[in-house]
Amino acid sequence: MTVIDPETQAGWVPEAAEDDEDEMPLSLRLSIADTLTLGNATCGFMAVYFTTTGILIPHLTGNDESTGMARHSAATAVILMLCAAVFDLFDGLVARKLRSSPMGAELDNLSDLISFGLAPAYFVLVYGMVADDAHQRVAAVGAIVVLLAVVLRLARFSCVTVKDGTFQGMPSPFGALTVVSIVLLELPFVATLLAIIGTAWLMVSRVEYPKPRGPLAVAMLSWIVSAMGLLAAWAFDAPGGALLLQTGCALQLVLGAVIPLFATARRVNNFRDNRREARAAQLP
């Protein structure tokens, strides 16, 4: 029979209870930034929902009158991804200005995976099932490439430290919007698939993209709001809405290719300035 010292037992139980009281509330406490991050995840999930109920299910059930509903659902799904990008933009700003909980970084990565990994990849997959000239299995491969690119990018972002003010590779929100823009352009299937794979490569590449801070953040927010307006005009079949949407999608692709040039130009200028200062320091 084991004998337990009453004093030792009595002293041990309150200590464990005290540790639980100190640790558990801290890990469960959400900050304002975390709430915005959860809004990001919610928008991503709802984008998948509208893609399924408004595009995929009517196609599988053979609903011939689903064209208008599919257009509305596609626009709604992309607008939700845009809203997720807004949440992602502001949760970082709020976290820097106020504070974030200990699980803020993990919440951000998980939410980004839903909104900018799963949602656009699923959008590509459904496109491969409903488009006339698409091939379902090949589109599924493209969707997997997009998803894995975002997974690798988010994992690398958590492990690799880059210089302040830049991202290594296309940011996942920008990449997700570029992927859905490629789909909405309604290019031939091969061109669409190649452009999607190229975007996925940019997300895992070492190409530098500037972080959206200051005037660039304002410009990005203005672009998101403008894109929402273009999608709404297309969804409600406004005059010229389809042309405006095509123009906006094409501009998104151009921005994805041009924006890294600014970071490259800045790096070249910094290199030249450093060499000039080194030569000046060597002069007698």
C-alpha positions, 0 to 999 in steps of 0.5 A: 500500500502506498502512503501519501503525505497529506501535506505534500498532496495538499501543496501540490494540487493548488500549484497545478490549479494556479498554473492552469489559471495563469496559462489557459486564459492567455492562450485563449485570449483573442486580440482585435488583430486575431478577430480580423484574421478569423474574418479572413478565414471566414471569407475564404470558407464562404468563397468555397461555399458559393463556388460549390452551391452556385457553380458546381452543383447547378452544373452537376444537376444539369440546370440549364438556367444556371448561367446568371446564378453561376455568374453571380456566385463566381463574382460573390466568391471572388469578392469574398476573396477580396474581402479576405485580402482586406482583412489580411491587410488590416490584421497586420496593421492592427497587430503592429499598432496594438498587439497580437495574441501568442497564436496570432502568427499561426492564425494568420498562416492558417487563415491565409491557407484557407482564403488564398490557398484552398479557395483559389485552388478550388475555383480552378478545380471547378473551372476545369469541371464546368468550362467547355474546353477544359480538361477536368483532370489536368485542371485538378493538377493545376489546382493542386499546384496552386495549393501546394505553392501557397503551402510552401510559401506560407511555410517558408515565410514562417522559417526564412527571414528576409530584409525589411520591406520586401516579400520573397515571392509573390504574396499569397493574397496577390497570387490568389487574386491573380489566379482567379483573374486568369480564370475569369479572363476565359482564355484558351485552356492551355494558356489558362493552365500555363498562366496559373502554373506561372503564378504558382511559380512566382509565389515560391520564387525568390522574386522580391515584392514590396510589402504593402505599407504606407502609400502602397497599402492605400493603392492596394486597398483602392485596387481591391475596392475597384475590383469589387466594383468591376465584379459587381458590374459583371454580376449584374450584367451592367452595360460594358460590365464584361469588358470592364472585368476583362480589363481589370483581370488583365491589369491584375496580371500586368501588375503581377509582372511589373511590381517586382521590377520596382523592387529590383530597381530599388535593389540595383540603386542601393547596390550602386549607392553602396559601391559609390560610397565604398569608392568614396571611402577609399579615396585619400 
